[in-house]
Amino acid sequence: MATNDEWKKKLPPDVYYVTREKGTEPPFSGKLLLNKEHGMYVCSNCGADLFSSETKFDSGCGWPSFYDIASADAVNFHEDTSYGMVRTEVTCKKCAAHLGHVFPDGPEDKTGQRYCINSLSLHFRKKRLDYMRL
């Protein structure tokens, strides 16, 4: 795994701040908040698959929200007691980038979870359509 100095050279300053210093982008500022295309949301640091567009929903919180992860190997969970709160931090399992937090107030008809994720911690890989050959 890369060192913080290596990440600092590789990543734009705002991405480094969010993913390596556990920062948060301002609400409603993320470029992926309103994205409705089909595909996969991947880690902005290492490219690992994290969230399918099929699980994205509009929670109104100001950050991209998902009700499930792409696979059991996608993320790790850590207790976060910063700012006088107790939350569950979500990090990329492959490179340990800070992604955001998960809360138990997601869609009840799905998982009941709301993965509140910074756009800066994600890249979007659009699903390619496969057409039948006639």
Buried (B, 14 or more C-beta within 10 A) or exposed (E): EBEEEEBEEEBEEEBBBBBBEBBBBEEEEBEBBEBEEEBBBBBBBBEBBBBBBEBBEEBEBBBBBBBBBBEEEBBEEEEBEEEEEEBBBBBBBBBBBBBBBBBEEBBEEEBEBBBBBBBBBBBBBEEEEEEEEE
